[in-house]
Amino acid sequence: MFVIYSIIQKIILKSIYVMKEFRQIHIIRQRIYSKPVILLLIIFMGFVANGTWNVFKKSHQSSQKLEVSKSELETLEKKKENITKDLDRLETKVGIEEEIRNKFDLAKEGEMTIVIVDTEEEVVLPEEKGRFETLWGHFKQSLPFN
């Protein structure tokens, strides 16, 4: 009988222990799923989402600035090429002579420079009309049989 009693006592104690664990788990779940905790989690997720969005915007701005910098670099490299070509040309006698001829309209001895002047065309100015004549002209143009 004592053996049966001890077995029943162990079963009861074990079930009480299991019930206590279940109650503790239930209390923990109630606290985790409570409205204040959920509200705090939503606020935390808002901060995380805001930080992620800011990082995304900065990344997008950086990629745009990189593209602008690349295009500026290309234009500067082209300018550098043109300047080095001009410098190489100006290091020769022929290049110096061409530059002097272009800038100062000079010629060598025995050469002649020719200057071509365009003729100016006469500009015909419209006659000045008085205020009444201008109004009468507008009136005549607006008539359907004109």
Secondary structure as UniProt FT lines:
FT   HELIX           2..32
FT   HELIX           35..90
FT   HELIX           93..104
FT   TURN            109..110
FT   HELIX           131..142
FT   TURN            144..145
//
